[in-house]
Amino acid sequence: MRTGLLPVARLSTSYTAKYGPPVALVMPVFSRIFPQKLKFRFFEPPFLPSYQVKGVLINQVGIRKFSVRSERTRSGSGHEVRVAKSLIEDEAELSDWVSGLSSNSLRKTQVYSDSDVDGNNGGDNGGYRNRERGEKRRRKDSESDNGAFDFPSGRGGSRGLEKPFSRGRGRYGGRLEENRRDYNGGGLFAGRGGTRNSSESSRRKENIGGELEGKNERRGGLTSRGKGWGSVERFPGRQLGMGNDERREKSRGARGSGMGYRKDGGGGVGMKREGKRVPQRALVVTDDEEEKGEEGYRSFKELIDSDDVDDEDEDESDEEDNTVDDVFEKEKVLSQPPSLPGRSDSYLSESRFDQCSISPLSMKGLKDVGYEKMTVVQEATLPVILKGKDVLAKAKTGTGKTVAFLLPAIEVVVKSQPVARDQKQTPILVLVMCPTRELASQAAAEANTLLKYHPSIGVQVVIGGTRLTLEQKRMQANPCQILVATPGRLKDHIENTAGFATRLMGVKVLVLDEADHLLDMGFRRDIEKIIAAVPKQRQTLLFSATVPQEVRQICHIALKRDHEFINTVQEGSEETHAQVRQMHLVAPLDKHFSLLYTLLKEHIADDVNYKILVFCTTAMVTRLVAELLSELNLNVREIHSRKPQSYRTRVSDEFRKSKGLILVTSDVSARGVDYPDVTLVVQIGLPADRQQYIHRLGRTGRKGKEGQGILLLAPWEEFFLSTIKDLPLTKAPEPLVDPETRKKVERALSQGEMKNKESAYQAWLGYYNSNKNVGRDKYRLVELANEFSRTMGLDNPPAIPKLVLGKMGLKNIPGLRSR
Ligand SMILES: Nc1ncnc2c1ncn2[C@@H]1O[C@H](COP(=O)(O)OP(=O)(O)OP(=O)(O)O)[C@@H](O)[C@H]1O
């Protein structure tokens, strides 16, 4: 029996009584409070998603879409006026920038046509690079979590050291809760093993970090509380045997970070595919020397100078957002599908790719990688995107968003007229923007996989951490119609690569992966400029697992007015996966290292196939923790922005393929990275915000698999829990740490390098200083920092450069030592 349900269209009397008038009646309220016109429309989905209940297949259609129109002339609330003003300013800046492009390009033509400039190590970029260094620093930080002092990246937002972190319901704000019972309890993870497949794919994204980049954070708590407008249920289907291992291996086999992919020959390094060596489209271009230069100690001033943010605007907008949320809340009318925890196929829909109008060669590629059924987000978005609509899509982590935007984008290229073979004339038809290098490389690898039978379509990646000139040469040598890029590097190419701006004028599809992050303050200006450099007549696709209200408000800078918002996160359900067990553990700071060690040991003992990610607040703290765990003889790797890109790529590849390994990481791994079969995600210390918590946690439980997450906080960090209180976290029993273990950890700490401890201390101070809750009371902040210093085994806190202290607003605060 198949039953089609159209919950949206069938507003019952009881619904009306409970939630108020239906959409049409709510709309006037809506448009008054929301700075964009919102238009709902019900539509008939091309497929009826279905799930089974006791053998009965039930179809459900629950996708509601609405359009958002930007309203240029707004008046009324102060907020609306402010938004309008900011747009005008941005547009003025944009047009200045665009008009400067042609002359820049001309200038570059002369510079870059000469291959000799390669050796200049960045100097070849001429004055521009130097002039723009500050800005690029900021950007790079966002992309790569760089910095000597790790500041919270927030989700990219940067600038503004004092920017609050989580604005949330600081129910516990600042409360110091001391003296939890010592190491009682036990066995946090006992018995939760579960088998995990070794297959899976890849792809990634990152986050951002920004050590010392004070980013404006994400104001997490106020937004997206799991209320979608429209939703698509999850419809468990049969498990697909995908044989992904091999595919992953090949698609990620390119160790390279700086990859460019080329279908039609070219490329020096081969990629393994289906057991055979196939011509690789990617030419790996990494430049350790350049990386080393970049990873060098950056002055605090340089970082701060490049991080000026307009924070004020953001505070106000949240209030309005909440109001809007309340209204929308009344619109959700989906019935709950049965929850089937542990079902590894629950992310798949019952619809198959061949039900869409996909080209035969793309279908062949899909078949090769074992994709037959669409995931829920693919099912919901593909038909709409194939029709040419702009789409803002929200879907949980690890549910196939990359293919959801790549596949229809490839179809656009397939349908486009063949272009001249001359590379310089080859227009870029699809531009995919990713916030991090890893993510860009992962997306390109996925595209490469899908393009297996489209030899005339090329993909390239342009990312930071590689020489611009090498990328230029590669692009010259290998035509590509699909370009995957990080914002900073793309902007470099627009301004410094001859003919590049012209090629961008061919863009038909623009994708912002991790859209909320890219539209956040840390990236927004670059993104606006990039948007100005591609044609207005284009299709734009925004994807993310989190779409906070502020993103909805500003998404019109990228999307057409009649775009569709497709939210596959079921109304009323969490934004995280039910099959991922989430816990929090609040314990005094001086116990954290011992607790971490004990937790890891327990998990390792429990699951021989363990694969653990440990997220730390900053790059330097990441280094410290990795050093400690390594000293304790755990099998550990580290990854953060202070490592060269080539190293990051190597470690990332290793972790992807491994089992029995712990990866200690900063937020460079927080978003999008598709490591298969991660068994546990540990987050130590405050996540930058709610979104970051969700994305980090999303590294486990991908593709319907089980996973575990634990958030380890100090008592004074407990306020963060209020920003995620709608998520199903439970209090973890504090594991028993015996005195021997404690001593062992202390001994290992004492072996740690002093300079690492100094850097970690400084980074720690910078990170928490930029948190509104913790950094507000500077005296208390310093007390806590010194507590952290003691946990590293230091009797005296390390001295900090006066300049840095000044920039942090910490001059003359008792307890600090300066130099
Ligand atoms: N139709 C499909 N069938 C089976 N596997 C798929 C399908 N589509 C994508 N996948 C795989 O699912 C995994 C997760 O996909 P992807 O990384 O795109 O998730 P995501 O939603 O973008 O996650 P995140 O929000 O963390 O970025 C990948 O290994 C991908 O290859």
Ligand as a Chemical Component Dictionary entry (heavy atoms), coordinates in Angstrom:
data_LIG
# 
_chem_comp.id                   LIG 
_chem_comp.type                 NON-POLYMER 
_chem_comp.pdbx_formal_charge   0 
_chem_comp.three_letter_code    LIG 
# 
loop_
_chem_comp_atom.comp_id 
_chem_comp_atom.atom_id 
_chem_comp_atom.alt_atom_id 
_chem_comp_atom.type_symbol 
_chem_comp_atom.charge 
_chem_comp_atom.model_Cartn_x 
_chem_comp_atom.model_Cartn_y 
_chem_comp_atom.model_Cartn_z 
_chem_comp_atom.pdbx_ordinal 
LIG N1  N1  N 0 23.811 8.509  -3.495 1  
LIG C1  C1  C 0 24.785 8.101  -2.702 2  
LIG N2  N2  N 0 24.848 6.806  -2.340 3  
LIG C2  C2  C 0 25.816 6.367  -1.516 4  
LIG N3  N3  N 0 26.785 7.156  -1.003 5  
LIG C3  C3  C 0 26.771 8.453  -1.329 6  
LIG C4  C4  C 0 25.789 8.989  -2.190 7  
LIG N4  N4  N 0 26.033 10.299 -2.344 8  
LIG C5  C5  C 0 27.113 10.592 -1.603 9  
LIG N5  N5  N 0 27.574 9.476  -0.992 10 
LIG C6  C6  C 0 28.713 9.379  -0.065 11 
LIG O1  O1  O 0 28.282 9.868  1.200  12 
LIG C7  C7  C 0 29.397 10.377 1.914  13 
LIG C8  C8  C 0 29.064 11.710 2.515  14 
LIG O2  O2  O 0 28.904 12.645 1.480  15 
LIG P1  P1  P 0 29.342 14.150 1.644  16 
LIG O3  O3  O 0 30.734 14.236 2.145  17 
LIG O4  O4  O 0 28.994 14.841 0.395  18 
LIG O5  O5  O 0 28.374 14.599 2.833  19 
LIG P2  P2  P 0 27.943 16.057 3.270  20 
LIG O6  O6  O 0 26.491 16.024 3.426  21 
LIG O7  O7  O 0 28.508 17.074 2.355  22 
LIG O8  O8  O 0 28.643 16.152 4.693  23 
LIG P3  P3  P 0 29.168 17.458 5.479  24 
LIG O9  O9  O 0 27.963 18.218 5.909  25 
LIG O10 O10 O 0 29.950 16.911 6.622  26 
LIG O11 O11 O 0 29.987 18.213 4.523  27 
LIG C9  C9  C 0 30.522 10.460 0.940  28 
LIG O12 O12 O 0 31.379 9.399  1.223  29 
LIG C10 C10 C 0 29.870 10.276 -0.404 30 
LIG O13 O13 O 0 30.721 9.701  -1.330 31 
# 
loop_
_chem_comp_bond.comp_id 
_chem_comp_bond.atom_id_1 
_chem_comp_bond.atom_id_2 
_chem_comp_bond.value_order 
_chem_comp_bond.pdbx_ordinal 
LIG N1  C1  SING 1  
LIG C1  N2  SING 2  
LIG C1  C4  DOUB 3  
LIG N2  C2  DOUB 4  
LIG C2  N3  SING 5  
LIG N3  C3  DOUB 6  
LIG C3  C4  SING 7  
LIG C3  N5  SING 8  
LIG C4  N4  SING 9  
LIG N4  C5  DOUB 10 
LIG C5  N5  SING 11 
LIG N5  C6  SING 12 
LIG C6  O1  SING 13 
LIG C6  C10 SING 14 
LIG O1  C7  SING 15 
LIG C7  C8  SING 16 
LIG C7  C9  SING 17 
LIG C8  O2  SING 18 
LIG O2  P1  SING 19 
LIG P1  O3  DOUB 20 
LIG P1  O4  SING 21 
LIG P1  O5  SING 22 
LIG O5  P2  SING 23 
LIG P2  O6  DOUB 24 
LIG P2  O7  SING 25 
LIG P2  O8  SING 26 
LIG O8  P3  SING 27 
LIG P3  O9  DOUB 28 
LIG P3  O10 SING 29 
LIG P3  O11 SING 30 
LIG C9  O12 SING 31 
LIG C9  C10 SING 32 
LIG C10 O13 SING 33 
# 
